[in-house]
Amino acid sequence: MNVQRLCPVYKKWLQLNPLNARQHRLAMQAQTQQAHQQGKRERARELGYQTFEAAKVILNALQYTSSNKEKAIQEDVLAFCTMGMYLSSLLAQEQKKREAHAILQECQQQLIAILPLHATSPSICRLIASLQQTLEHIHLPECTNRLASETLH
């Protein structure tokens, strides 16, 4: 998943403005859900990828960590993983199982990468561990065409 869907200038802005970036991420999440609910699958998928990438940029932005920022960081971690799971489910619905699996793997790898950054925050570490466990237990649905053909035989 090395395709970049966000403009480099926008990515840099997201990194430098975490408070505004969080608002943008929320707006992008809403747009993704709206497109999905309207049946615009391709648009929802593209917005999903953009939102996922934005969430990752925000998650990786260098920020001063303190106890009063812990809640925001937890929300960033949670938003990244839930967007990854949502995007993965959109891809699975479109029978794009490899892409769906790659998104889940990227989530797991990212969580592993950021865990040491939050070693002094037990609540963030617990959240990351919980999300890692959840990601490990997600089973993508098999291709419905394949299931239908197996049922007939």
Backbone hydrogen bonds in HBPLUS format (Angstrom, degrees):
<---DONOR---> <-ACCEPTOR-->    atom                        ^
c    i                          cat <-CA-CA->   ^        H-A-AA   ^      H-
h    n   atom  resd res      DA  || num        DHA   H-A  angle D-A-AA Bond
n    s   type  num  typ     dist DA aas  dist angle  dist       angle   num
A0010-TYR N   A0007-CYS O   3.04 MM   3  5.20 115.8  2.46 101.8 117.3     1
A0011-LYS N   A0007-CYS O   2.91 MM   4  6.24 159.1  1.95 158.0 164.7     2
A0012-LYS N   A0008-PRO O   2.98 MM   4  6.17 155.9  2.04 143.1 149.1     3
A0013-TRP N   A0009-VAL O   2.97 MM   4  6.24 154.6  2.04 144.2 151.4     4
A0014-LEU N   A0010-TYR O   2.88 MM   4  6.18 155.8  1.94 151.1 157.5     5
A0015-GLN N   A0011-LYS O   3.01 MM   4  6.33 155.0  2.07 147.5 153.9     6
A0016-LEU N   A0012-LYS O   3.00 MM   4  6.26 151.6  2.08 148.5 156.1     7
A0017-ASN N   A0013-TRP O   2.97 MM   4  5.98 130.1  2.22 146.9 158.7     8
A0021-ALA N   A0017-ASN O   2.78 MM   4  5.84 154.8  1.84 158.9 167.2     9
A0022-ARG N   A0018-PRO O   3.00 MM   4  6.07 147.8  2.11 141.1 146.8    10
A0024-HIS N   A0020-ASN O   2.99 MM   4  6.34 154.7  2.05 149.4 156.8    11
A0025-ARG N   A0021-ALA O   2.85 MM   4  6.10 155.5  1.91 149.2 156.0    12
A0026-LEU N   A0022-ARG O   3.00 MM   4  6.27 157.5  2.06 147.1 152.4    13
A0027-ALA N   A0023-GLN O   3.02 MM   4  6.29 157.0  2.08 146.8 152.9    14
A0028-MET N   A0024-HIS O   2.85 MM   4  6.11 155.5  1.91 150.6 157.7    15
A0029-GLN N   A0025-ARG O   2.85 MM   4  6.10 153.0  1.93 149.0 156.6    16
A0030-ALA N   A0026-LEU O   3.04 MM   4  6.29 158.4  2.09 146.6 151.8    17
A0031-GLN N   A0027-ALA O   2.98 MM   4  6.26 155.2  2.04 146.4 153.2    18
A0032-THR N   A0028-MET O   2.92 MM   4  6.13 154.5  1.99 147.6 154.4    19
A0033-GLN N   A0029-GLN O   3.00 MM   4  6.28 166.3  2.02 154.3 157.0    20
A0034-GLN N   A0030-ALA O   2.89 MM   4  6.05 156.7  1.95 147.2 154.3    21
A0035-ALA N   A0031-GLN O   2.94 MM   4  6.11 163.9  1.97 149.3 153.0    22
A0036-HIS N   A0032-THR O   3.01 MM   4  6.23 157.1  2.07 148.3 154.9    23
A0037-GLN N   A0033-GLN O   2.87 MM   4  6.07 160.3  1.90 151.1 156.4    24
A0038-GLN N   A0034-GLN O   2.97 MM   4  6.16 139.6  2.13 144.1 155.1    25
A0040-LYS N   A0035-ALA O   2.90 MM   5  5.17 149.8  1.99 167.1 159.1    26
A0039-GLY N   A0036-HIS O   3.04 MM   3  5.14 157.9  2.09 105.0 111.2    27
A0044-ALA N   A0040-LYS O   2.86 MM   4  6.03 160.0  1.90 156.0 162.7    28
A0045-ARG N   A0041-ARG O   2.84 MM   4  6.03 158.2  1.88 151.7 157.7    29
A0046-GLU N   A0042-GLU O   2.96 MM   4  6.19 165.6  1.98 150.3 153.8    30
A0047-LEU N   A0043-ARG O   2.88 MM   4  6.04 168.2  1.90 153.4 157.1    31
A0048-GLY N   A0044-ALA O   2.76 MM   4  5.81 146.1  1.87 140.3 151.0    32
A0049-TYR N   A0045-ARG O   2.91 MM   4  6.22 154.8  1.97 151.2 156.5    33
A0050-GLN N   A0046-GLU O   3.02 MM   4  6.31 160.4  2.06 148.3 153.7    34
A0051-THR N   A0047-LEU O   2.81 MM   4  5.99 161.2  1.84 151.3 156.6    35
A0052-PHE N   A0048-GLY O   2.85 MM   4  5.97 159.2  1.89 147.7 154.0    36
A0053-GLU N   A0049-TYR O   2.90 MM   4  6.10 159.1  1.95 148.2 153.7    37
A0054-ALA N   A0050-GLN O   2.86 MM   4  6.10 157.2  1.92 147.2 153.9    38
A0055-ALA N   A0051-THR O   2.82 MM   4  6.03 159.4  1.86 150.4 156.2    39
A0056-LYS N   A0052-PHE O   2.98 MM   4  6.22 148.0  2.08 142.5 151.4    40
A0057-VAL N   A0053-GLU O   2.95 MM   4  6.24 155.5  2.01 148.7 155.0    41
A0058-ILE N   A0054-ALA O   2.96 MM   4  6.22 164.2  1.99 154.5 158.2    42
A0059-LEU N   A0055-ALA O   2.92 MM   4  6.05 155.0  1.99 141.9 149.4    43
A0060-ASN N   A0056-LYS O   2.97 MM   4  6.16 147.1  2.08 145.9 154.0    44
A0061-ALA N   A0057-VAL O   2.96 MM   4  6.02 114.9  2.40 140.2 156.2    45
A0061-ALA N   A0058-ILE O   3.29 MM   3  5.13 150.8  2.38  96.0 104.5    46
A0069-LYS N   A0066-SER O   3.02 MM   3  5.31 148.7  2.12 107.8 117.5    47
A0070-GLU N   A0067-SER O   3.42 MM   3  5.16 156.2  2.48  94.3 101.1    48
A0073-ILE N   A0069-LYS O   3.06 MM   4  6.36 158.2  2.11 155.6 162.1    49
A0074-GLN N   A0070-GLU O   2.88 MM   4  6.13 157.3  1.94 150.7 157.3    50
A0075-GLU N   A0071-LYS O   2.94 MM   4  6.20 155.3  2.00 146.7 153.5    51
A0076-ASP N   A0072-ALA O   2.91 MM   4  6.19 146.9  2.02 142.3 151.8    52
A0077-VAL N   A0073-ILE O   2.94 MM   4  6.22 161.2  1.97 154.5 158.3    53
A0078-LEU N   A0074-GLN O   2.90 MM   4  6.07 168.3  1.92 152.1 155.9    54
A0079-ALA N   A0075-GLU O   2.77 MM   4  5.83 158.2  1.82 144.6 151.3    55
A0080-PHE N   A0076-ASP O   2.97 MM   4  6.10 159.3  2.01 146.1 151.4    56
A0081-CYS N   A0077-VAL O   3.08 MM   4  6.34 169.1  2.09 153.3 155.8    57
A0082-THR N   A0078-LEU O   2.85 MM   4  5.96 167.0  1.86 154.8 159.2    58
A0083-MET N   A0079-ALA O   2.92 MM   4  5.87 153.7  1.99 141.6 149.1    59
A0084-GLY N   A0080-PHE O   2.96 MM   4  6.14 150.2  2.05 141.4 150.2    60
A0085-MET N   A0081-CYS O   2.86 MM   4  6.15 156.9  1.92 151.1 157.0    61
A0086-TYR N   A0082-THR O   2.86 MM   4  6.01 156.6  1.92 144.1 150.9    62
A0087-LEU N   A0083-MET O   2.84 MM   4  5.97 167.2  1.86 150.4 154.0    63
A0088-SER N   A0084-GLY O   2.89 MM   4  5.97 155.7  1.95 142.1 149.7    64
A0089-SER N   A0085-MET O   2.94 MM   4  6.17 149.8  2.03 142.6 150.3    65
A0090-LEU N   A0086-TYR O   2.95 MM   4  6.30 151.7  2.03 148.3 156.4    66
A0091-LEU N   A0087-LEU O   2.94 MM   4  6.22 160.5  1.97 153.0 157.8    67
A0092-ALA N   A0088-SER O   2.88 MM   4  6.09 153.3  1.95 144.9 152.9    68
A0093-GLN N   A0089-SER O   2.97 MM   4  6.15 151.4  2.05 144.3 151.1    69
A0094-GLU N   A0090-LEU O   3.26 MM   4  6.55 133.8  2.49 135.9 147.4    70
A0094-GLU N   A0091-LEU O   3.06 MM   3  5.09 131.2  2.31  95.4 108.9    71
A0096-LYS N   A0091-LEU O   2.86 MM   5  5.07 163.8  1.88 151.3 147.7    72
A0095-GLN N   A0092-ALA O   3.00 MM   3  4.95 156.6  2.06 108.7 110.6    73
A0100-ALA N   A0096-LYS O   2.97 MM   4  6.20 159.4  2.01 152.5 159.2    74
A0101-HIS N   A0097-LYS O   2.84 MM   4  6.01 158.2  1.88 150.0 155.4    75
A0102-ALA N   A0098-ARG O   2.88 MM   4  6.09 153.8  1.95 145.9 153.7    76
A0103-ILE N   A0099-GLU O   3.02 MM   4  6.29 150.5  2.11 148.3 155.0    77
A0104-LEU N   A0100-ALA O   3.24 MM   4  6.57 160.9  2.28 146.0 150.4    78
A0105-GLN N   A0101-HIS O   2.91 MM   4  6.20 155.9  1.97 151.5 158.7    79
A0106-GLU N   A0102-ALA O   2.87 MM   4  6.07 154.3  1.94 144.8 151.9    80
A0107-CYS N   A0103-ILE O   2.97 MM   4  6.29 152.8  2.04 148.3 155.6    81
A0108-GLN N   A0104-LEU O   3.06 MM   4  6.37 162.3  2.09 148.3 152.2    82
A0109-GLN N   A0105-GLN O   2.88 MM   4  6.14 165.5  1.90 156.6 160.3    83
A0110-GLN N   A0106-GLU O   2.90 MM   4  6.00 157.0  1.95 147.7 154.0    84
A0111-LEU N   A0107-CYS O   2.96 MM   4  6.20 157.2  2.01 152.1 158.1    85
A0112-ILE N   A0108-GLN O   3.04 MM   4  6.30 156.8  2.09 148.9 155.1    86
A0113-ALA N   A0109-GLN O   2.96 MM   4  6.17 151.2  2.04 143.4 151.6    87
A0114-ILE N   A0110-GLN O   2.99 MM   4  6.27 149.6  2.09 149.9 156.7    88
A0115-LEU N   A0111-LEU O   3.08 MM   4  6.04 135.7  2.29 143.5 153.5    89
A0117-LEU N   A0114-ILE O   2.95 MM   3  5.33 132.1  2.19 110.8 124.3    90
A0118-HIS N   A0115-LEU O   3.04 MM   3  5.50 151.4  2.12 114.0 122.2    91
A0119-ALA N   A0116-PRO O   3.39 MM   3  5.06 162.1  2.43 106.6 103.9    92
A0121-SER N   A0118-HIS O   2.94 MM   3  5.38 164.5  1.96 119.8 123.4    93
A0125-CYS N   A0121-SER O   3.04 MM   4  6.29 163.6  2.07 158.0 163.3    94
A0126-ARG N   A0122-PRO O   2.88 MM   4  6.06 154.4  1.95 147.0 153.5    95
A0127-LEU N   A0123-SER O   3.06 MM   4  6.23 155.6  2.12 140.1 146.6    96
A0128-ILE N   A0124-ILE O   2.91 MM   4  6.15 165.0  1.93 154.3 157.9    97
A0129-ALA N   A0125-CYS O   2.92 MM   4  6.12 162.6  1.95 148.6 153.5    98
A0130-SER N   A0126-ARG O   2.88 MM   4  6.04 157.3  1.93 147.7 154.2    99
A0131-LEU N   A0127-LEU O   2.89 MM   4  6.14 160.0  1.93 153.2 158.5   100
A0132-GLN N   A0128-ILE O   2.86 MM   4  6.07 154.3  1.93 149.7 157.2   101
A0133-GLN N   A0129-ALA O   3.02 MM   4  6.24 158.1  2.06 146.1 151.5   102
A0134-THR N   A0130-SER O   2.99 MM   4  6.27 157.1  2.04 146.3 152.8   103
A0135-LEU N   A0131-LEU O   2.88 MM   4  6.10 163.7  1.91 152.3 156.2   104
A0136-GLU N   A0132-GLN O   2.99 MM   4  6.21 147.9  2.09 145.4 154.1   105
A0137-HIS N   A0134-THR O   3.09 MM   3  5.30 137.9  2.27 101.5 113.2   106
A0138-ILE N   A0135-LEU O   3.43 MM   3  5.41 169.5  2.45 102.6 105.3   107
A0147-LEU N   A0143-CYS O   3.13 MM   4  6.49 158.2  2.17 152.1 158.4   108
A0148-ALA N   A0144-THR O   2.92 MM   4  6.07 157.5  1.97 148.0 154.0   109
A0149-SER N   A0145-ASN O   2.97 MM   4  6.21 156.7  2.02 146.4 152.4   110
A0150-GLU N   A0146-ARG O   2.95 MM   4  6.17 151.7  2.03 146.9 154.8   111
A0151-THR N   A0147-LEU O   2.98 MM   4  6.16 148.5  2.08 145.2 153.4   112
A0152-LEU N   A0148-ALA O   3.18 MM   4  6.43 149.0  2.28 143.7 151.0   113
